Amino acid sequence: MSAGPATVRRPCGSDDADPAAWFNALVELSRIMLDQARAGHWDRVAELEAGRQRQFEAFFSEPVPAALTTSIGAGIRAILDLDRQLISLAKAGMEDLSADLDRLRAGRRARSAYAAAAP
């Protein structure tokens, strides 16, 4: 029995999804996530990532058609690059947050010391 080209099911249940268009939408979603991160909308980034993960799982639940392996490979490389940028922004944000927390703790310690020394 010879299997025809694999079809990729959209999460909404449509079996007539165009795999190339669907994967391009995943690349675009990754770009949107990076834009949201740049704008400081980290809650939105987390929401988008959860949806993107489900989309990836659905997309790769069946083999990728051989004719699309080159373009899907390029898309994967693009997503990895976007994710690297996103991770870099997240690390910088975490460092900024850590510095803010350190300043807050120092302020609390100074306020406690001042209150303890007051008559």
C-alpha positions as CSV (number, residue, x, y, z in Angstrom):
1,M,0.0,0.0,0.0
2,S,1.5,3.3,-1.1
3,A,0.8,6.3,1.0
4,G,0.1,9.6,-0.7
5,P,1.5,12.9,0.5
6,A,0.9,13.5,4.1
7,T,-1.8,16.1,4.9
8,V,-1.4,18.3,7.9
9,R,-4.5,18.9,10.0
10,R,-5.2,22.3,11.3
11,P,-6.0,22.4,15.0
12,C,-9.5,23.6,14.2
13,G,-10.1,20.2,12.6
14,S,-9.9,21.1,8.9
15,D,-8.1,18.4,7.0
16,D,-7.5,20.5,3.9
17,A,-4.8,22.7,5.4
18,D,-1.9,23.8,3.2
19,P,1.2,22.6,5.1
20,A,3.4,25.4,3.7
21,A,1.0,28.1,4.6
22,W,0.4,26.6,8.0
23,F,4.1,26.5,8.8
24,N,4.6,30.0,7.5
25,A,1.9,31.1,10.0
26,L,4.0,29.5,12.7
27,V,7.0,31.5,11.6
28,E,4.9,34.7,11.6
29,L,3.6,33.8,15.1
30,S,7.2,33.6,16.2
31,R,7.8,37.1,14.8
32,I,4.7,38.3,16.7
33,M,6.1,36.8,19.9
34,L,9.3,38.7,19.4
35,D,7.5,41.9,18.8
36,Q,5.4,41.4,21.9
37,A,8.6,40.7,23.9
38,R,10.2,43.9,22.6
39,A,7.1,45.8,23.7
40,G,7.4,44.2,27.2
41,H,4.2,42.2,26.9
42,W,5.6,39.1,28.5
43,D,2.2,37.7,29.5
44,R,1.2,37.8,25.9
45,V,4.4,36.1,24.8
46,A,3.6,33.3,27.2
47,E,0.1,32.9,25.9
48,L,1.4,32.9,22.3
49,E,4.1,30.4,23.1
50,A,1.5,28.0,24.6
51,G,-0.5,28.2,21.4
52,R,2.5,27.9,19.2
53,Q,3.6,24.7,21.0
54,R,0.2,23.2,20.3
55,Q,0.4,24.2,16.7
56,F,3.9,22.6,16.4
57,E,2.6,19.4,17.9
58,A,-0.3,19.3,15.5
59,F,1.8,20.2,12.5
60,F,4.4,17.5,13.2
61,S,1.9,14.9,14.1
62,E,2.2,13.6,10.6
63,P,5.2,13.5,8.3
64,V,6.1,16.6,6.4
65,P,5.6,16.2,2.6
66,A,9.0,15.6,1.0
67,A,8.5,18.6,-1.4
68,L,8.4,20.9,1.6
69,T,11.4,19.8,3.6
70,T,13.7,22.5,2.3
71,S,11.2,25.3,3.0
72,I,10.2,23.8,6.3
73,G,13.9,23.6,7.2
74,A,14.3,27.3,6.4
75,G,11.3,28.1,8.5
76,I,12.7,26.1,11.4
77,R,16.0,28.0,11.1
78,A,14.1,31.3,11.1
79,I,12.1,30.3,14.2
80,L,15.3,29.3,16.0
81,D,16.8,32.7,15.2
82,L,13.7,34.5,16.4
83,D,13.7,32.3,19.6
84,R,17.3,33.2,20.2
85,Q,16.4,36.9,20.1
86,L,13.5,36.3,22.3
87,I,15.6,34.5,24.9
88,S,18.2,37.2,24.8
89,L,15.4,39.8,25.6
90,A,14.1,37.6,28.3
91,K,17.5,37.2,29.9
92,A,18.1,41.0,29.8
93,G,14.6,41.5,31.3
94,M,15.4,39.1,34.1
95,E,18.7,40.8,34.8
96,D,16.9,44.2,35.0
97,L,14.2,42.7,37.2
98,S,16.9,41.2,39.5
99,A,18.6,44.6,39.8
100,D,15.3,46.2,40.6
101,L,14.6,43.6,43.3
102,D,18.1,44.1,44.8
103,R,17.5,47.9,45.0
104,L,14.1,47.3,46.6
105,R,15.6,45.0,49.2
106,A,18.4,47.5,49.9
107,G,15.8,50.2,50.4
108,R,13.8,48.0,52.8
109,R,17.0,47.1,54.8
110,A,17.9,50.8,55.0
111,R,14.4,51.7,56.1
112,S,14.4,48.9,58.7
113,A,17.8,50.1,60.0
114,Y,16.6,53.7,60.2
115,A,13.4,52.6,62.0
116,A,15.4,50.5,64.5
117,A,17.8,53.4,65.2
118,A,15.1,56.0,65.7
119,P,14.2,56.9,69.3
